[in-house]
Amino acid sequence: MELIATTQALAETCTRLAAQPFVTVDTEFMRETTYYPKLCLIQMAGPDGTACLVDPLAPGIDLKPFLDLMADEGVVKVFHSARQDLEIVWLMGGLLPHPFFDTQVAAMVCGYGDSVSYEQLVNDVAKARIDKSSRFTDWSRRPLSEAQLAYALSDVTHLVTIYQVLAAELLSTDRGLWLDEEMAVLTSPETYRADPAFAWKRLSGRMRKPREIAVLMEVAAWREAEAQSRNVPRGRILKDEAVIDIATAGPRSVEALGRLRTIPAGFERSRTGGEILAAVERGFARDPSQIALPERARARGGNNGALVDLLKVLLKAVAEAEGVAPKIIATVDDLEALAEDGTDDLPVLQGWRRGLFGEKALALKAGRMALSVERGRVVVRDVPEA
């Protein structure tokens, strides 16, 4: 197995793949020491037996033929668990593959379980085995070993069969439209624009007070911008625990910042410490009345725990009956929001999800439906009107 290391060879291979109805794609990358992923390898395969490994680190190689293939509307681009791969394509060329198919999402719709792994699909669908010994190797080192190359190629060759089987299942069950919403999120540029202004959302689950959220917004935004500008992981700037401690305690002096257990000794008197205190002050300057608590924080503030548990049981029963993964129907956040208010703008009350689960959830909440157990299985029943 040889790596494609020239623009001409890449262009010739992409031309062959562009003539196929679909192409399977995967990438190997490193990001342990960087904010942005470092692309180390591209793998592609087509149903005609064409398969290739591309070396994006080769001197002088231009990846434009690959990006052109990703933008080709005549070829379906097939990935497994594609979010990070799509982020790389977006960062490389400011585009997202389309049309696009994620076999992990499709497998959830086809009843293979939540977040099913590629290895499991290879076993269950392609009836093959993969050698995972090279999975966590350093993909940036050259030369790559034969074992690494074989492992990398298997990530796209088996995917050809998996895609064909899953696509046929979706067609036979008429569930192709179920994927549309998930695919739309994955192929939206907004999914990959790491705006520092929204960095606080991934840490907001423990926050309960508007003032804490306000400080979190500013400190998290500062850290995100700093990590991006220096191209280092967020944790190299400030660990998550420290950001949360700062938001909760709201230190407004060097001494108060230094007393926090997650702040290294002397850190508070550095330039970075001063920037953190400035971010805290910006948080205090925000109007608390304009700070909206996160959905999860509001839901946990209510008394709907028992109802949420019932909705979880209902979700699992419906998912088992329909042969679909629960996660594709509703998340825990969806159930908590449904238990709290049940407004029609919730995803679980839209489109196919409403017909499959949402209406039953509303009926259960209103006392028009009940759950019982028959022969060890949960059964959903209508409650007769009095």
C-alpha positions as CSV (number, residue, x, y, z in Angstrom):
1,M,0.0,0.0,0.0
2,E,1.4,3.4,-1.0
3,L,0.3,6.8,0.0
4,I,-0.8,9.3,-2.6
5,A,1.7,12.1,-2.1
6,T,1.3,14.3,-5.3
7,T,-1.4,16.6,-6.5
8,Q,-1.5,14.8,-9.9
9,A,-2.0,11.4,-8.4
10,L,-4.7,12.7,-6.1
11,A,-6.5,14.4,-9.0
12,E,-6.5,11.2,-11.0
13,T,-7.9,9.2,-8.1
14,C,-10.6,11.8,-7.3
15,T,-11.6,11.8,-11.0
16,R,-12.2,8.0,-10.8
17,L,-14.2,8.4,-7.5
18,A,-16.3,11.2,-8.9
19,A,-17.7,8.7,-11.5
20,Q,-19.1,6.6,-8.6
21,P,-22.5,7.0,-7.0
22,F,-20.9,7.3,-3.6
23,V,-17.5,7.5,-1.9
24,T,-16.6,6.4,1.6
25,V,-14.4,8.8,3.5
26,D,-12.4,8.9,6.8
27,T,-9.6,10.9,8.2
28,E,-6.8,10.4,10.8
29,F,-5.8,13.4,12.7
30,M,-4.0,14.6,15.9
31,R,-5.3,17.3,18.3
32,E,-3.8,16.4,21.6
33,T,-1.5,19.5,21.6
34,T,-3.5,21.8,19.4
35,Y,-6.9,23.6,19.4
36,Y,-7.5,22.8,15.7
37,P,-7.1,19.3,14.4
38,K,-3.9,18.4,12.4
39,L,-4.9,16.4,9.4
40,C,-2.5,13.4,9.0
41,L,-4.3,11.0,6.6
42,I,-7.3,10.9,4.2
43,Q,-8.9,7.5,3.3
44,M,-11.4,7.1,0.5
45,A,-13.0,4.1,-1.3
46,G,-15.7,3.6,-4.0
47,P,-18.0,0.7,-4.8
48,D,-15.9,-0.1,-7.9
49,G,-13.0,-1.3,-5.7
50,T,-11.1,2.0,-5.9
51,A,-9.4,2.7,-2.6
52,C,-6.7,5.1,-1.6
53,L,-4.7,6.7,1.2
54,V,-3.7,10.3,0.8
55,D,-0.8,11.9,2.6
56,P,-1.8,15.6,3.4
57,L,1.6,16.1,5.0
58,A,3.5,15.3,1.7
59,P,5.6,18.3,0.6
60,G,3.8,20.4,-2.1
61,I,0.6,18.4,-2.3
62,D,-2.5,20.5,-3.0
63,L,-5.7,19.0,-1.6
64,K,-8.1,20.9,-3.9
65,P,-9.0,17.8,-5.9
66,F,-10.2,16.2,-2.6
67,L,-12.2,19.3,-1.7
68,D,-13.7,19.4,-5.2
69,L,-14.9,15.8,-4.7
70,M,-16.4,16.7,-1.3
71,A,-18.4,19.5,-3.0
72,D,-19.5,17.3,-6.0
73,E,-23.3,17.1,-5.8
74,G,-23.3,14.0,-8.0
75,V,-21.5,11.8,-5.4
76,V,-22.8,10.8,-2.0
77,K,-20.1,11.2,0.7
78,V,-20.3,8.5,3.3
79,F,-18.7,8.8,6.7
80,H,-19.1,7.1,10.1
81,S,-19.5,9.4,13.1
82,A,-18.6,12.2,10.9
83,R,-18.6,15.3,13.1
84,Q,-14.8,15.6,13.5
85,D,-14.1,14.6,9.9
86,L,-16.6,17.3,8.6
87,E,-15.0,19.9,10.9
88,I,-11.6,19.2,9.2
89,V,-13.1,19.6,5.7
90,W,-14.8,22.8,6.9
91,L,-11.5,24.2,8.3
92,M,-9.6,23.1,5.1
93,G,-11.9,24.6,2.5
94,G,-14.8,26.4,4.1
95,L,-17.2,23.8,2.7
96,L,-19.1,20.8,3.9
97,P,-19.6,17.5,2.0
98,H,-23.0,17.3,0.2
99,P,-24.9,15.1,-0.4
100,F,-23.8,13.4,2.8
101,F,-24.6,10.1,4.7
102,D,-23.5,9.2,8.3
103,T,-23.7,5.5,8.9
104,Q,-23.7,5.9,12.7
105,V,-26.9,8.0,12.5
106,A,-28.4,5.6,9.9
107,A,-27.6,2.7,12.2
108,M,-29.5,4.3,15.0
109,V,-32.5,4.6,12.8
110,C,-32.2,1.0,11.7
111,G,-32.1,-0.3,15.3
112,Y,-28.4,-1.0,15.9
113,G,-28.3,1.0,19.2
114,D,-27.2,4.4,20.4
115,S,-23.9,5.8,19.0
116,V,-23.0,2.4,17.5
117,S,-19.3,2.0,16.8
118,Y,-17.7,1.3,13.4
119,E,-16.2,-1.9,14.7
120,Q,-19.7,-3.2,15.7
121,L,-21.1,-2.4,12.3
122,V,-18.1,-4.1,10.6
123,N,-18.9,-7.2,12.7
124,D,-22.7,-7.1,12.4
125,V,-23.1,-5.8,8.8
126,A,-19.9,-6.5,6.9
127,K,-19.3,-9.8,8.8
128,A,-15.6,-8.9,9.1
129,R,-13.1,-8.1,11.8
130,I,-10.7,-5.1,12.1
131,D,-7.3,-5.0,13.8
132,K,-7.5,-2.0,16.2
133,S,-3.9,-2.2,17.4
134,S,-3.0,0.9,15.3
135,R,-6.0,3.0,16.4
136,F,-4.1,5.3,18.8
137,T,-0.8,5.5,17.1
138,D,0.9,8.8,16.1
139,W,-0.5,9.5,12.6
140,S,1.8,12.4,12.1
141,R,5.0,10.4,12.1
142,R,6.5,9.2,8.8
143,P,6.9,6.6,7.5
144,L,3.6,5.0,8.5
145,S,3.8,1.3,9.1
146,E,2.0,-1.4,7.1
147,A,-0.2,-2.1,10.1
148,Q,-1.2,1.6,10.2
149,L,-2.0,1.7,6.5
150,A,-4.0,-1.5,6.6
151,Y,-6.0,-0.3,9.6
152,A,-6.7,3.1,7.9
153,L,-7.8,1.5,4.7
154,S,-10.2,-0.8,6.5
155,D,-12.0,2.3,7.8
156,V,-13.3,2.9,4.4
157,T,-13.4,-0.4,2.5
158,H,-15.8,-2.1,4.9
159,L,-17.8,1.2,5.0
160,V,-18.8,0.5,1.4
161,T,-20.8,-2.6,2.4
162,I,-22.2,-1.0,5.5
163,Y,-23.5,1.9,3.5
164,Q,-25.1,-0.3,0.9
165,V,-26.9,-2.4,3.6
166,L,-28.1,0.5,5.7
167,A,-29.3,2.5,2.6
168,A,-31.3,-0.5,1.5
169,E,-32.8,-0.9,5.0
170,L,-33.8,2.7,5.1
171,L,-35.4,2.4,1.7
172,S,-37.4,-0.7,2.7
173,T,-38.7,0.9,5.9
174,D,-39.3,4.3,4.4
175,R,-37.3,6.0,7.2
176,G,-34.9,7.9,5.1
177,L,-36.6,11.2,6.1
178,W,-35.8,10.4,9.7
179,L,-32.2,11.2,9.0
180,D,-32.8,14.5,7.4
181,E,-32.8,16.6,10.6
182,E,-29.6,15.0,11.9
183,M,-27.8,15.3,8.6
184,A,-28.9,19.0,8.4
185,V,-27.2,19.7,11.7
186,L,-24.0,17.9,10.7
187,T,-23.8,19.8,7.4
188,S,-24.6,23.2,8.8
189,P,-21.6,25.6,9.0
190,E,-22.9,26.8,12.3
191,T,-22.0,23.5,13.8
192,Y,-18.3,24.1,13.2
193,R,-18.0,27.8,13.8
194,A,-16.4,27.9,17.2
195,D,-17.6,31.3,18.2
196,P,-16.1,32.2,21.6
197,A,-19.4,34.0,22.6
198,F,-21.0,30.5,22.8
199,A,-18.2,28.7,24.6
200,W,-20.0,29.0,27.9
201,K,-22.8,26.6,26.9
202,R,-20.8,23.5,27.2
203,L,-20.0,24.3,30.8
204,S,-23.3,25.8,32.0
205,G,-24.9,22.6,33.3
206,R,-23.9,23.3,36.9
207,M,-24.8,27.0,36.9
208,R,-28.0,28.1,38.7
209,K,-27.7,31.9,39.1
210,P,-27.7,34.6,36.4
211,R,-24.6,36.3,37.9
212,E,-22.7,33.0,37.6
213,I,-23.8,32.5,34.0
214,A,-22.7,36.1,33.2
215,V,-19.2,35.6,34.6
216,L,-19.1,32.1,32.9
217,M,-19.9,33.7,29.6
218,E,-17.0,36.2,29.8
219,V,-14.4,33.9,31.2
220,A,-15.2,31.0,28.8
221,A,-15.2,33.5,25.8
222,W,-11.8,34.8,26.9
223,R,-10.4,31.3,27.2
224,E,-11.8,30.1,23.8
225,A,-10.4,33.1,22.0
226,E,-7.0,32.6,23.7
227,A,-6.9,28.9,22.8
228,Q,-7.8,29.7,19.2
229,S,-5.2,32.4,18.8
230,R,-2.4,30.3,20.2
231,N,-3.7,27.0,18.7
232,V,-3.5,25.1,21.9
233,P,-6.2,23.0,23.8
234,R,-8.5,24.9,26.0
235,G,-7.2,23.1,29.1
236,R,-3.7,24.5,28.4
237,I,-5.1,28.0,28.9
238,L,-7.4,27.1,31.9
239,K,-9.0,23.9,32.9
240,D,-12.8,23.5,32.8
241,E,-12.9,23.1,36.6
242,A,-11.1,26.4,37.0
243,V,-13.5,28.2,34.7
244,I,-16.4,26.8,36.7
245,D,-14.8,27.8,40.0
246,I,-14.2,31.3,38.8
247,A,-17.8,31.7,37.6
248,T,-19.2,30.4,40.9
249,A,-16.9,32.4,43.2
250,G,-16.7,35.5,41.1
251,P,-13.3,36.7,42.4
252,R,-12.7,40.4,41.9
253,S,-9.2,40.8,43.3
254,V,-5.8,39.1,42.8
255,E,-6.1,37.7,46.3
256,A,-9.6,36.2,45.8
257,L,-8.5,34.6,42.5
258,G,-5.4,33.1,44.2
259,R,-7.5,31.5,46.9
260,L,-9.4,29.3,44.4
261,R,-8.1,25.7,44.7
262,T,-8.0,25.2,40.9
263,I,-5.8,28.2,40.3
264,P,-2.0,27.3,40.4
265,A,0.1,29.2,42.9
266,G,1.2,32.5,41.6
267,F,-1.0,32.3,38.5
268,E,-3.2,35.1,39.8
269,R,-0.4,37.6,39.5
270,S,0.5,36.8,35.9
271,R,-0.7,38.6,32.8
272,T,-3.2,35.8,32.3
273,G,-4.5,36.3,35.9
274,G,-5.2,40.0,35.1
275,E,-7.0,39.0,31.9
276,I,-9.2,36.6,33.9
277,L,-10.1,39.3,36.4
278,A,-11.0,41.7,33.6
279,A,-13.3,39.0,32.2
280,V,-14.9,38.6,35.6
281,E,-15.6,42.3,35.7
282,R,-17.2,42.2,32.3
283,G,-19.4,39.4,33.7
284,F,-20.5,41.5,36.7
285,A,-21.2,44.4,34.3
286,R,-23.8,42.4,32.4
287,D,-27.5,43.0,33.3
288,P,-28.7,39.9,35.3
289,S,-32.2,40.3,34.1
290,Q,-31.0,39.7,30.5
291,I,-29.3,36.4,31.4
292,A,-31.4,33.3,30.5
293,L,-30.7,30.2,32.5
294,P,-29.8,27.1,30.4
295,E,-32.7,24.7,29.6
296,R,-31.2,21.9,31.8
297,A,-30.8,24.2,34.8
298,R,-34.5,25.4,34.5
299,A,-35.7,21.8,34.2
300,R,-33.8,20.6,37.2
301,G,-35.2,23.5,39.2
302,G,-38.7,22.0,38.9
303,N,-40.4,19.0,40.5
304,N,-40.7,16.9,37.5
305,G,-38.2,14.1,38.3
306,A,-40.8,11.4,38.5
307,L,-42.5,12.5,35.2
308,V,-39.1,12.6,33.5
309,D,-38.5,9.0,34.7
310,L,-41.8,7.9,33.3
311,L,-41.1,9.6,29.9
312,K,-37.7,7.7,29.8
313,V,-39.5,4.4,30.3
314,L,-42.0,5.4,27.6
315,L,-39.2,6.4,25.2
316,K,-37.4,3.0,25.7
317,A,-40.7,1.1,25.2
318,V,-41.4,3.0,21.9
319,A,-37.9,2.6,20.7
320,E,-37.9,-1.2,21.3
321,A,-41.2,-1.6,19.6
322,E,-40.1,0.4,16.6
323,G,-36.6,-1.0,16.4
324,V,-34.8,2.3,16.6
325,A,-32.3,3.8,19.0
326,P,-33.9,6.0,21.7
327,K,-31.3,8.8,21.2
328,I,-32.5,9.5,17.7
329,I,-36.0,10.1,19.0
330,A,-35.3,12.3,22.0
331,T,-32.5,13.3,24.4
332,V,-32.7,13.7,28.2
333,D,-32.9,17.4,27.7
334,D,-35.9,17.0,25.4
335,L,-37.7,14.9,28.0
336,E,-36.9,17.4,30.8
337,A,-38.2,20.2,28.7
338,L,-41.3,18.2,27.7
339,A,-42.0,17.5,31.4
340,E,-41.6,21.1,32.3
341,D,-43.8,22.8,29.6
342,G,-44.3,20.7,26.6
343,T,-44.4,23.6,24.1
344,D,-44.9,22.6,20.4
345,D,-41.5,24.0,19.4
346,L,-39.6,21.1,21.0
347,P,-37.9,18.8,18.5
348,V,-39.7,15.8,19.9
349,L,-43.0,17.4,19.1
350,Q,-42.1,18.0,15.5
351,G,-42.4,15.9,12.3
352,W,-42.0,12.1,12.6
353,R,-40.9,12.3,16.2
354,R,-44.3,13.7,17.2
355,G,-46.2,10.9,15.6
356,L,-43.8,8.2,16.8
357,F,-43.3,9.4,20.4
358,G,-44.4,13.0,21.1
359,E,-48.2,12.4,21.0
360,K,-47.8,9.4,23.4
361,A,-45.6,11.5,25.7
362,L,-48.2,14.3,25.8
363,A,-51.0,11.7,26.5
364,L,-49.0,10.1,29.3
365,K,-48.3,13.6,30.8
366,A,-52.1,14.4,30.6
367,G,-53.1,11.1,32.2
368,R,-54.7,9.7,28.9
369,M,-52.1,6.9,28.6
370,A,-50.6,4.5,31.1
371,L,-47.6,2.1,31.3
372,S,-48.0,-1.5,32.4
373,V,-45.9,-4.7,32.4
374,E,-46.9,-7.8,30.5
375,R,-44.7,-10.9,30.4
376,G,-41.7,-8.8,31.4
377,R,-42.2,-6.1,28.8
378,V,-43.5,-2.5,29.2
379,V,-46.8,-2.0,27.4
380,V,-48.3,1.4,26.5
381,R,-52.1,1.6,27.0
382,D,-54.8,4.2,26.5
383,V,-56.6,5.2,29.7
384,P,-60.4,4.8,29.2
385,E,-62.3,8.0,29.7
386,A,-64.3,8.2,32.9
